[in-house]
């Protein structure tokens, strides 16, 4: 049975155990923005999330990794005129990412990556 890689499927005790294993935390980042008339606005963040899950599974056996829920917003001011885009400014984006990283660190995780 393969080890769970999704942070949101683990219990608090299981996450404490993951800390002991020096688990890497992957934080997927992606925008919610237009992609023409044929694709949904979730393409960027959903792709980052799915790629992160695949990467974590490929790492199994060498290095355990957990994937947090995706941060589905980016800095997409340049897409605002095209419709459907949700954007953050730099300060807010930096604050959101910083808060997620600090949260994981407060639980004892020391290694991480953003995708």
N, C-alpha and C positions, 0 to 999 in steps of 0.2 A: 504494500500500500504506500502510495507516495504521500509525502508530508504536505500539509496544507500550506499554501503560499499567500493566501488572502488574509490580511490583518483583520478584516471585519468578520471573518468566520471563526476567529479564535476567542476563547474566554480569557479573562484577566489572568488566571493561573497559567494558562498555556503561553501567554505572552511573557510572563515572568520567566518561564522556562526557556523561551527563545532568547532572552537576554543572556542567559548563562551560556548559550551556544555561540555567542558572538555573531548573532544573526545580522545580516545587512538589511537595512530598511530602504525600500525603493518607493519614492514619492512621484507618481505620474502627474505631469502637468500638461494641460492642453486647453486650448481656447474653445469657446462656444461662439462660432462665427459662421457666416454664410459660406457656401461652397457651390455657388451657382444654383440654378433652378432644379437640379436633379439630385442633390445630396442633402441629408439632414445636417443641422448645425452641430451635431455631436461628433462629427468625423474626427476632429483633432484630439479631443480629450479621450474619446473612446479608443482611438488607435494607440495613444500613449499608454492607456490602461492595459489593453490587450497585449501589447508588446512587452510591457513590464511583467505581466503574468508569465508570458512565455520565457522571458529571460530568467525569472526566478525559478521556473521549473527546470530550465537547462542547467542552472547552477547547482541543482540538487546533487548531493553526493560529494561535491567539492566544497561548497560554501552555502549554508542555508540563507535564504532571502525571504523577506516578507514584503508584500506590496500593500501600501495603504490605499484607501479609497482615492480616486483621482480628484485632483483639484481642477474643476471644469471651467476655469476662467483664466484668461491671459490678458495681455496688454494689446488690445486689438483696435485701438482708436482708428487706425487706417482702414478698417472694414466697416465702420459705423454707417457710412452712406449706402451700403449695399443691403442692409436689412438683416434682422435676426441676430445680430452680434450683441454679445454682452461683454463689456470691457472693464478692466480695472486700471487705475493709474499706477505709476511705479511704486509709490509709497505703500499703497494698499497691497499690491502684489507681493512686494518684499516682506510686508508684515505678515501676510497669510502664510507664505512659505516658511518664514522664520518661526512663526508660532507652531506649525506642524513639526518642524525639525526640533524645536525646543521641547515640545511635548514628548516626542520619542526619546530624546536625551534624558528627560526627567524620569522616564521609566527605566533607564539604564542602557539603552541602545547607544552604541558608540560609532557605528559605521552606517553610512547611508549614501544615497545617490538620488538624483532627480532625473527623470526621463522626459 
